[in-house]
Amino acid sequence: MQVYVVGGAVRDRLLGRPVADRDWVVVGESAESMLAAGFRPVGRDFPVFLHPETHEEYALARTERKVGRGYHGFTFHAAPDVTLEDDLARRDLTINAMAEDEHGNVTDPFGGRADLAAGVLRHVSPAFAEDPVRILRVARFAARYGFAVAPETMALMRQMVDSGEVDALVPERVWQEVAKGLMEDTPSRMFLVLREAGALARVLPEVDALFGVPQRADYHPEIDTGDHVMRVVDYAAAAKAPLPVRFAALLHDLGKALTPPDVLPRHIGHEARGKAPILALCERLRAPADCRDLALITAQYHTLVHRAGELRPDTLLKLFRDCDALRRPERFAMLLDACLADARGRLGFEACDYPQADWLAAALAVARAVDAGAIARGCAAPQDIPKAVDAARVAALTDYKNAHPLPARS
């Protein structure tokens, strides 16, 4: 049995990066011989087997042929006469089309090692254009490694967009790749590569619409809203924020694309205008509820968080209640992380002070420390309990503000 480690494991080992998972390809075997050797079949579309001891996946070397649109529009051929080079030729990028045998010898028929050294993402063959998911993968690899896309590969990606192939992407795969891209070291690279290929307008039109929208230079020296959002997601990534925070960072200013042109570069009311495009994007991509909900409250309340020092105690309490922070302080903490990224995702403000986050976190703790149970027991009429609890929380927040004044936002 000729067995090779292929793809990402070889690529990352050559880059000196940790290898999380290994993909194995078996050459010269059939489904029958794999079963006879004790492997257990798991593949539906093509022959994939689980090793009887390690339970890792082993796939028979195969070729593929395009028969329809989209990710599932392929037929596969796996047989003992399919060579290792045949199998590698169907892969997307040269850096993913290498194999390594049990002795550490690397098979590299398409120059993957040279492209690794040069920091280039280059397609293996014209068959790249048959799978629209590959556009998303190239953009995600750009975010992970900081590699440049080869000009001929970018040209091919643009052709795929122009031909409508990208429109065959299913929502689950788009979300999967976007979520992975957001968790890379420099997420902005993913969205900028997609935009250069023309694909961002097709898969995330709400985000694409932010580029070219001006903002007030005194608050946003970078001026362009799309530029600002890219800086925000990169700051969230540098802070090692979880996926919901990074997703909220990406969507927090969607309402600015809907600002009437005659009031630009001001964006009064953009917070509320962001709700509809966020809901549309999340429904289309079937984004998880935790990501959707944090994006919604970040879009609606990030300006209030920035202006925390100006808020009256009763307005503070309303903010906590509207964000469900009294019951879900952990989500409010993520909102504060997203707002910090928003504040520092501006040209020249990357290290600015942002006392609002700690101040609001402490204010929430003060409000939550009010003993609602004791207040309820002291109320003769049940209908008076909510007002009495609110009054106690407002009083506690008033004392907190007086003892810890926060300057108004500059």
C-alpha positions in Angstrom: 0.0 0.0 0.0 1.5 3.3 -1.1 0.4 6.0 1.4 1.2 9.7 1.4 0.4 12.7 3.6 -1.0 15.4 1.3 -2.2 19.0 1.2 -2.2 21.2 4.3 -0.1 19.0 6.5 2.8 19.1 4.0 2.4 22.8 3.4 2.4 23.7 7.1 5.3 21.5 8.0 7.4 23.1 5.3 6.4 26.5 6.7 7.4 25.5 10.2 3.8 25.8 11.4 1.9 23.4 13.7 0.2 20.5 11.8 -3.2 20.0 13.3 -4.7 17.3 10.9 -3.3 15.0 8.3 -4.9 14.0 5.1 -3.8 10.7 3.6 -4.0 9.5 0.0 -3.6 5.8 -0.9 -2.3 4.9 -4.4 -2.6 1.6 -6.2 -5.5 0.2 -4.1 -9.2 -0.4 -4.6 -12.2 -0.1 -2.3 -12.1 -3.9 -2.0 -8.5 -4.1 -1.0 -9.0 -1.3 1.6 -11.9 -3.2 3.2 -9.8 -6.4 3.2 -7.1 -4.5 5.1 -9.5 -3.6 7.8 -10.4 0.0 6.8 -13.9 1.2 7.4 -15.7 3.1 4.6 -17.1 6.6 5.4 -17.2 8.5 2.1 -20.5 9.0 0.3 -19.3 10.7 -2.9 -15.9 9.1 -3.3 -14.0 6.3 -1.5 -12.7 7.5 1.9 -11.9 5.1 4.7 -11.0 5.2 8.4 -7.8 3.6 9.5 -8.6 0.6 11.8 -6.3 1.8 14.5 -5.7 5.6 14.2 -9.2 6.3 12.8 -7.6 8.9 10.5 -9.2 9.3 7.0 -7.5 7.7 4.1 -8.8 8.5 0.6 -8.1 6.6 -2.6 -6.2 8.6 -5.2 -8.8 10.0 -7.6 -9.5 12.3 -10.5 -12.6 14.5 -10.9 -14.7 15.8 -13.7 -17.0 18.8 -13.7 -20.6 17.9 -14.7 -22.7 20.7 -13.1 -22.6 24.1 -11.4 -21.4 24.7 -7.9 -19.5 22.8 -5.3 -21.3 19.5 -5.7 -21.2 19.5 -9.5 -18.4 16.8 -9.9 -18.0 13.2 -10.6 -15.0 11.3 -9.2 -13.0 8.4 -10.5 -10.9 6.3 -8.0 -9.1 3.2 -9.2 -5.7 1.5 -8.7 -4.4 3.1 -11.9 -4.8 6.7 -10.7 -1.4 8.0 -9.9 -0.3 10.3 -7.1 0.4 13.1 -9.7 -3.2 12.6 -11.0 -4.6 13.2 -7.6 -2.4 16.2 -6.9 -3.4 17.8 -10.2 -7.0 18.2 -9.1 -6.1 20.3 -6.1 -6.6 24.0 -5.9 -3.3 25.7 -5.2 0.3 24.6 -5.8 1.1 25.0 -2.1 -1.6 22.4 -1.4 -0.6 20.0 -4.2 2.4 18.4 -2.5 2.7 14.9 -1.0 5.1 13.3 1.5 5.9 9.7 1.8 6.8 7.8 5.0 10.5 8.7 4.6 9.8 12.4 4.4 10.4 12.6 0.6 8.2 15.4 -0.9 6.6 15.0 -4.3 6.0 18.5 -5.7 5.0 18.4 -9.4 3.6 21.9 -9.6 6.2 24.1 -7.8 4.5 24.4 -4.5 7.7 24.7 -2.6 8.9 27.6 -4.7 5.5 29.4 -4.2 5.8 28.9 -0.5 9.2 30.5 -0.5 7.9 33.4 -2.6 4.7 33.8 -0.7 2.4 33.3 -3.7 -1.0 31.7 -4.0 -1.1 30.2 -7.5 -3.7 27.8 -9.0 -2.6 24.3 -10.2 -4.6 24.2 -13.4 -7.5 25.7 -15.3 -9.7 23.2 -13.5 -9.5 25.7 -10.5 -12.3 27.6 -12.2 -14.7 24.6 -11.8 -15.2 25.1 -8.0 -16.3 28.5 -6.7 -15.4 27.6 -3.1 -11.8 28.0 -4.2 -12.2 31.7 -4.5 -13.1 31.8 -0.8 -10.3 29.5 0.1 -7.7 31.6 -1.8 -8.9 34.7 0.1 -8.8 32.8 3.4 -5.2 31.6 2.8 -4.3 35.2 2.0 -5.6 36.2 5.4 -3.7 33.3 7.1 -0.3 33.6 5.5 -0.2 37.1 4.1 0.6 35.7 0.7 0.0 37.5 -2.6 -2.4 36.1 -5.2 -0.6 35.4 -8.5 -1.9 37.7 -11.2 -3.0 34.8 -13.4 -4.9 33.3 -10.5 -6.6 36.6 -9.7 -7.6 36.9 -13.4 -9.1 33.5 -13.3 -11.0 34.3 -10.1 -12.4 37.4 -11.9 -13.5 35.3 -14.8 -15.3 32.9 -12.4 -17.2 35.9 -10.9 -18.1 37.3 -14.3 -19.3 33.9 -15.5 -21.7 33.6 -12.6 -20.0 30.5 -11.2 -19.6 32.2 -7.8 -23.3 32.6 -7.6 -23.6 28.8 -7.2 -22.0 28.9 -3.8 -24.3 27.5 -1.1 -24.8 29.6 2.1 -23.3 27.0 4.4 -20.0 27.0 2.6 -19.9 30.8 2.4 -20.4 31.1 6.1 -17.9 28.3 6.8 -15.2 30.1 4.9 -16.1 33.6 6.1 -16.0 32.4 9.7 -12.6 30.7 9.2 -11.3 33.8 7.5 -12.4 36.0 10.4 -10.4 33.8 12.7 -7.2 34.2 10.8 -4.4 36.6 11.8 -5.3 39.3 9.3 -9.0 38.9 8.3 -9.0 42.1 6.2 -6.8 40.3 3.6 -9.7 37.9 2.9 -12.2 40.6 2.2 -9.8 42.7 0.2 -8.8 39.8 -2.0 -12.5 39.0 -2.5 -13.1 42.6 -3.4 -10.3 42.6 -5.9 -11.7 39.6 -7.6 -15.2 41.1 -7.7 -16.6 38.4 -5.4 -17.2 40.5 -2.3 -20.1 42.2 -4.0 -21.6 38.8 -4.7 -21.2 37.0 -1.4 -21.2 40.0 1.0 -22.7 42.9 -0.9 -23.6 44.7 2.4 -19.9 44.8 3.3 -18.7 45.7 -0.2 -21.1 48.7 -0.2 -19.1 50.3 2.6 -16.0 51.0 0.4 -16.0 54.5 -1.0 -18.5 55.8 1.7 -16.8 58.8 3.4 -16.8 59.6 7.1 -15.9 62.7 9.1 -12.1 63.1 9.0 -12.0 64.4 12.6 -13.4 61.1 13.9 -12.1 58.9 11.1 -8.8 60.1 9.6 -8.9 57.1 7.3 -12.2 58.6 5.9 -13.3 55.5 3.9 -15.8 53.4 5.8 -14.6 50.2 4.2 -11.0 51.0 5.2 -12.2 51.6 8.7 -14.1 48.3 9.0 -11.0 46.4 7.8 -8.9 48.0 10.5 -11.6 47.1 13.1 -11.6 43.4 12.2 -7.8 43.3 12.2 -7.7 44.9 15.6 -10.2 42.3 16.9 -8.1 39.6 15.5 -4.9 41.0 17.1 -6.7 41.0 20.4 -7.6 37.3 19.9 -11.3 38.0 20.1 -13.8 35.2 19.6 -15.7 34.8 16.4 -18.9 36.7 17.5 -16.8 39.8 18.3 -15.0 39.6 15.0 -18.2 39.2 13.1 -19.8 42.2 15.0 -16.7 44.2 14.1 -17.2 43.4 10.4 -20.9 44.4 10.4 -21.1 47.2 13.0 -21.2 50.0 10.4 -23.4 48.5 7.7 -25.9 51.3 8.2 -23.4 53.8 6.9 -23.8 52.4 3.4 -27.4 53.6 3.6 -26.8 57.1 4.7 -28.5 59.6 2.3 -25.8 61.2 0.1 -26.8 64.8 0.9 -25.8 64.4 4.6 -22.4 62.8 4.0 -19.9 62.6 5.6 -22.1 62.6 8.7 -24.0 59.4 9.5 -26.7 60.4 12.0 -29.0 57.4 12.5 -26.7 54.8 10.9 -27.0 52.6 14.0 -30.7 51.9 13.4 -30.2 51.6 9.6 -27.7 48.8 10.2 -30.4 46.4 11.5 -32.0 45.5 8.1 -28.7 44.7 6.3 -27.4 42.7 9.2 -30.6 40.6 9.4 -30.5 40.1 5.6 -26.9 39.0 5.6 -27.3 36.7 8.6 -30.4 35.1 7.2 -28.8 34.5 3.8 -25.6 32.9 5.2 -27.5 31.2 8.1 -25.1 32.7 10.6 -25.3 31.3 14.2 -27.6 33.2 16.6 -24.8 34.3 18.9 -23.0 36.0 16.0 -26.2 37.6 14.6 -27.3 38.9 18.0 -24.0 40.4 19.0 -23.7 42.0 15.6 -27.2 43.6 16.0 -26.5 45.0 19.5 -23.1 46.3 18.5 -24.5 48.1 15.4 -27.3 49.6 17.5 -25.4 50.6 20.6 -21.8 51.2 19.8 -22.2 54.9 19.6 -23.8 55.0 23.1 -20.9 52.9 24.4 -18.5 55.4 23.0 -20.5 58.2 24.7 -20.7 56.4 28.0 -19.5 59.4 30.0 -22.4 61.5 28.8 -25.2 59.1 29.7 -27.5 59.8 32.7 -27.9 57.0 35.2 -31.4 56.1 33.9 -30.0 56.0 30.3 -27.2 53.7 31.5 -29.8 51.3 33.0 -31.8 51.4 29.8 -28.7 50.5 27.8 -28.0 47.5 30.1 -31.6 46.4 29.8 -31.8 46.9 26.0 -28.6 44.8 25.7 -29.9 42.2 28.2 -26.7 42.9 30.1 -28.2 42.3 33.5 -28.9 38.7 32.6 -26.1 38.2 30.1 -23.0 40.1 31.3 -20.7 37.9 29.2 -22.3 39.1 26.0 -22.1 42.7 27.1 -18.4 42.1 27.7 -18.1 41.0 24.1 -20.0 44.2 23.0 -17.4 46.2 24.8 -14.6 44.3 23.1 -16.2 45.1 19.7 -16.5 48.8 20.6 -12.9 48.9 21.7 -11.9 47.5 18.3 -14.1 50.1 16.7 -12.4 52.9 18.6 -8.9 51.7 17.8 -9.6 50.6 14.2 -8.9 54.2 13.1 -5.9 55.7 11.4 -3.7 57.1 14.2 -5.9 55.9 17.0 -4.6 52.3 17.2 -3.4 52.8 20.8 -5.9 55.4 22.0 -7.2 55.3 25.5 -10.7 53.7 25.8 -11.8 54.0 29.4 -15.4 53.4 28.4 -15.0 49.7 28.4 -13.8 49.2 32.0 -16.1 52.0 33.2 -19.2 50.4 31.7 -18.2 47.0 32.9 -17.9 48.3 36.5 -21.2 50.2 36.2 -22.9 47.0 35.1 -21.5 45.2 38.1 -22.9 48.0 40.3 -26.4 47.6 38.8 -26.3 43.9 39.1 -25.2 44.1 42.7 -28.6 45.6 43.7 -30.5 43.0 45.8 -33.7 42.8 43.8 -35.0 40.0 46.1 -34.7 42.1 49.2 -36.4 45.0 47.5 -39.2 42.7 46.4 -39.7 41.5 49.9 -40.1 45.0 51.1 -42.8 46.0 48.6 -46.4 45.6 49.7 -47.8 45.5 46.2 -46.2 43.2 43.6 -46.8 45.8 40.8 -44.5 48.2 42.6 -41.5 45.8 42.5 -40.1 46.7 39.0 -40.1 50.4 39.7 -38.5 50.0 43.1 -35.7 47.8 41.7 -35.2 50.3 38.9 -35.0 53.2 41.3 -32.5 51.4 43.5 -30.3 50.6 40.4 -30.5 54.2 39.2 -29.5 55.4 42.7 -26.6 53.0 42.7 -25.5 54.1 39.2 -25.8 57.8 40.3 -23.4 57.2 43.2 -21.1 55.3 40.9 -21.0 58.2 38.4 -20.4 60.7 41.1 -17.6 58.7 42.5 -16.0 57.8 39.2 -16.7 60.5 36.6 -15.9 59.6 33.0 -15.1 62.5 30.6 -17.3 63.0 27.6 -16.0 61.5 24.4 -13.7 63.8 22.6 
